């Protein structure tokens, strides 16, 4: 027989107030009787009479307590749950005791702590220790919670799997999801939760795209004059458009890409910096492309643009930003020159993340980054990323340095390139 709806509501209220506590309560839980009934829509005299008979039967059995009006004793003012009956209420609704949930969650953390981590052992040990201490105090640490051990295990499993391998750039997010044992949409469905867990591990915001993931079919976002040439002799011009999105399929299908611009300037920050540069690129003398780690679509673009087109890249100057420059250089035989990329001191130092510390030796050993070795070495020597975000350089404008074709640059009163 199903419990009365008012008793289900009492259980929900108790669970919200007391059910997640590790320590033993010292006072019995109580609720106003009429307020409890009205909260579940029991308002008619007949229904309230039936509910009164139900609660009186449970009180006679010793499961609940009743506090009646001082003079009109037939009126119930409050219903109480004795401390000794909390286990009965949990069992009635199939809920586990909080101390059992906590013990199960601590066992899960102990297991993960013993397993260790192949790439970030110290960070993993620290995360497990922090969770163990926080949970032992009866608190949770978002997105991790001790009240749902099965969810905790799944989340730790996923965070461990995501961070245990060096994912190739442009890995499809659904492909990665299947590779770590989730369904194809698992990572996308709970992306914020997994990113929050990675941030707890690394001590800094870690979006899935920073692991090299891309979603769906890749495309290239451009600003400036560009024309696709096809094998049948047809052409498709995009000149004059404020924003151009070319799919991987179209880039794979075309035989060549041409432009009347004098330079290609790739920009890491698509949402802000790319749009600012596009607004300043009034004469379309520069072909702008938004990219971080090069996707297959972007590799096709580089392959089919004229080999003589100068290529500059404007990115952040933290280790991840230099890593993107390395991947761009690996993707094309064309020389890719850094644009406005120099280590700058910040008002407040920006300490290295675990990901930065692992990445720096790889960058310093890369022959393709020999010309920017000093900038990267500065980060390693100072253990400081500095003022690395390209947005802090200010708004772009056109300048005409000693070169044949104008190129966009950025100006800022407090810093000059």
N, C-alpha and C positions, 0 to 999 in steps of 0.2 A: 504494500500500500504506500502511495506517495505521501511524503510529509505535507502538511497544510502549507498553503502559500505564505501565510504569515510567519510560519516557522522557518521557511526558506529565506524570507527576508531578514529574520532575526539572525540566521546564520551568516548571511552576507554582511550584515552590519557588524557582527562580532568578528568575522574574518578580517574586515577592513580595519577594525580598531585593535584587536587583540591577537588575531590568528598568526600574524607575522612577527610576533615578539618572541625572543628567545628566553627572556627572563620570565619567571612565574609571576602572574598578576597577584596582587594582594587584596583586591576588591572585586566583588562579583559584578558581572556586566548586567546592565539593566536598560530598558527602553520604555517610554510611555506606551501604555497598551493601546489607547485609541489612536495615537500617532502612528504606531506600527500597523494597525489595521488600515488606516486611511492611506498609508504609503503604498499599499498593494490593492487599493480600490475596494476594500471591504467597508462599505458605508451604510448599507441598509440595516434596519433593525434585525431582520431575520438572519442575515449573514453574520452580523456581529454576535448574535445569540449563539449561532453554531460555533463560531470561533471561540466564544467564552467557554462553551462546554468542552471543546478540544483542549484549551489551555488548562482548564481545571482538572481534566483527566491526567495530563502530563504532570501537573503539580502534585496530584495525589500519588503518582508513581515516584515522586522525588526528583524528577528531571528538571523542573522549573520551579521558581518561587513567585509568589504573587503578593503584591502590596496593595491592600484595599483601602477604600475611603474610611476615614476614622469613624464616622457615624453610619454612613450608608454602606455597610460591608458587602452588599451585593455588587458594588461598583469596583472594578479592578482599575487601579491607577497606573501601576507599573508591573512589567513582567521581568523577572531576573533569571540569570543563568548562574547557578552556584559554581564555584571554582571546581568542585569535585565532579561536575557534570560536563565540563568542557570536552573531555575525551568522548563522552556519549554523543555530544552534538557533532564533533568531527566525524565519528564513525558513522553516524546517521547519513551524512552527506559524502562519505568516502574521501574525506580530507585527511591529510597526514599531519601529524604533530610537527610543530615548528622545529623542535629540537631534532626530530628525525630528518627533516628536510635539510637542516644545517649540517648534520653529521654526514649525510649523503653528499652534499656539495663539497664539504671539506675533504672527503675521501676522493672525489673527482679531482680536486686541485692537487692533492698529494700525488695522485697518479700522473698527472701532467708534469708536475715538478720533477718526478723521477725520470720521466721520458726525456726531458731536456729539449734542446732546440739545436738543429744542425748549423744554423747560420748566426743566430743571435742568442747564444746561451745565457749571457749575463742579463740581457733584457727580459728573457723568458723567466729566468729565476726570480728577478725582481717583481715581475707581474704576478707570478704565483704567490710570492711572499706577501705582496700588497693585498691580494684578494683574500688570502688566508687570514691576515690580521683584520681586515675590514669586516669579513664575514663573522669572525669570532666575536666581534662587538655587536653582532646583530644588525649590521648595516649592509647595504648593497653598494656597488660601485658601477654605475651605468657604463656600458650596457650589460654588465654582469650582475646577476642576482642569485642569491642562495635559495630563494623560495621556489625555484623551478629547476631542480637538478638536471633533468633531461635537456632542457633548453641550454643550461650552462655548459653541459658537455658538448653539445652540438656547436655552440658558438666557439668554444676553445678549440675544438677539432678544426673548424674552418679557419680561424685566425692562424693556427699552427700550420695548416696546409698552405695557406696563401703566402705566408712569410718564409716558408722553408725552401723555396726554390727561386731561382733567378729567372723570372718569366721573360721570354723573348719579347722585344718591343712589338706592338701591334697585335698582341694575342687577343683574339676575340673573347669578350667577357663570357659569352655562353660556352665557348670551348673550354675556358678555364673552369667554369662552374662544373661541367661534367668531369673534368680531369681530377677534381678534388672530391668527387663523390656526391655532388648535389645534382638536382635536375638542371636542365639547361637554363632555366630562368631563376635559379636559386640565388645567385649573387645579385642579380638586378632586383629581385623581390625584396631582399633585406639589405640593400646596399648601405644605407645609413648606419645600420647596426654593425655591420662588419667594418665599416670605416671607423666607427667609434671604437671598436675593439682594437683595431690596428693602431689608432692614436694612443690608446692606453699602453700598448706594447712599446711603441717608439717614442712616446712623450711629445709628439707633435702631430698636427693634422696629416693624415695619410689617405688621400682619396685613392680609389681603386685604379684610376688612370695613372697614378704615380708608379704603379707596379708594371705598367706597360700595356694595360688592357684598353681595348677599344670596343665600342658597342656597334653591332650591326655592320652593314656594308660601309666601308670608308669612303670619304669624299675629300675634296680639296676646296678650301675657301680662299678666294682670290679677290684682289681689287687692282684694276688696271687693265690695259689692253692685252687681250689674249685671243688666240684663234686656234681652233682644232682643225687639223687637216686629216682627211680620210683617204683610204686606199682607192676609192672610186673617183677621186678628184674633187669631191665636195668639201666645202669649208663651213665652219660655224664660228662667227665672230661674237665675242662678248664685250667688245669695246663700248665704253660709255655707261655700263651698268654700275650701280653703287656697290653691289655685292654679287659675287659669282660663286655658285656651288657646282662643282663638276664631280660626277660620281666616278667611282673606280671602274665601273663598266664602260663608261664613255672614254675614259683615259686609256683603258686597255684596248678599246676598239679603234681609236685614232692612230694614225701612222706618224704624226708629228704635231708639235705645238709651237706656234710662233708668237712673237710679241714685238711691238715697236718700242717697248720700254728699254731704257739703257741698263737697268739693273734688276736683279731679283733680290728682294729683301724678305727673308722669312722671319716671322715674329712668333715668339712662344706664347705670349698672353693674347688669347683670341678675344676675350670678352671686353677688355679695356684698351690695351695698347694697340692692337691691330685696328680697332675702330678709330682711335685717335689718329693714327697714321693715315688711314684711308681718307679721313676728313681733310687732312692736310695735303693729300696727294692730288691736288687740283689739276695739274697739267698731265697727270698719268705718266710721268717720266720714269716712275718706278713701278715694277710689278710686285705687289705685296701678296704674301701667302702666309696664312696662319698655320702653324704646325708646332707640335712638340716632338715626340718621338715619331719618326717618319712612318706613315702607314704605306700599304702597298700602292694606294692611289697616289700618294705623294712621290713615291719612288718612280712610278710611271711618268709623272709630270717631269721630274728631274731628268729622266732618261730621254724624253722626247722634246725638251726645250733645246735651243741651240747650245752647243758645247761652248761657244764663245761668250755666252751671256754671263757677266760677273754675278756671283752669288755671295750675298752677305747674310749673316744670321744675327738677329738681335734677341737675346734671351737673358734669363736671370743669371746671376753670377754665383749662385750656390753650387755645390757639387752636382745636383740634379740638372741644373742649367748647362753646365759643361758636359755632362753626360749626353744631353740632347745634341750638342754640337758634335760630339764624337760620333754619334749614330748618324747624323746628317752626312758627315764626311765619309763614313763607311758606305753610305748609300749611293754615292756618286763619285766618279773620277774627277768631276769639276772641283776646283778649289773653292772651299767655303770659308770666307773670312769672317771673323767675329766683328760685330758692329756695336760700338758703345758698350763693350763688355770688359769692364775692369773692376777689380776689387775696390770697394769704397767703404770707409769706416762708417759705422752707424752710431747714433747717439747712445744707444744701449746695445752692447754686444749680443750677437745672435749665436748661441752655442751650437755646436754640431750635434746632429741627431745620430742615433745608432746607424741609420741608413747612410748618412754622410760619412761616418768613420769607416764603414766598410767599402764605400765607393771610392774614396780618395786614393788609396794605393793603386787601384785599377786605372784611374785617370792619369796619375803621375807616371805610370808605366806605359801608357799608350803612345806609340810613336806618332800617331796622327794628331796628337795634341802637344807636340814638342814646342810649337811656337807660342803657346799660351801656358807653358809649364810654370812660369813665374807667378802668374795670377793664381793658379791652383795651389802652388806651394805656399803662397801667402795664407790661404785658408788653413792649410795643414799646420803651418808654423804658429799661427795665432789662435787656432782652435775656435775660429770665429767666422761665420759666413758674411759678416758685415752687412752693409745696406745692399742686399742682393736683388731685391725685386725691381724689375724694370720700370714699374709704374712710378716709383719714387723719383725718377729722373725728370719728370715734368712732361709738359705737352710738346709735341713735335712741331717743327717748322721746316721750311725749305732753306737750305744754305747752299752756297756754291763754292766749295773748297777747290783746291787746285786739282781739278779733274774735269774731264771733258763733258760729263753728264751730271746734272744735279742729282743729289741723293738726299733723302730725308734724314734728318738728325733730330736730336732732342736737345732742348736747352733748359737750364735750371740755374737760377741765380747763385745758388750755393755750391754748384759743382760745374766744372767745365771739362769736356773730354780732352 
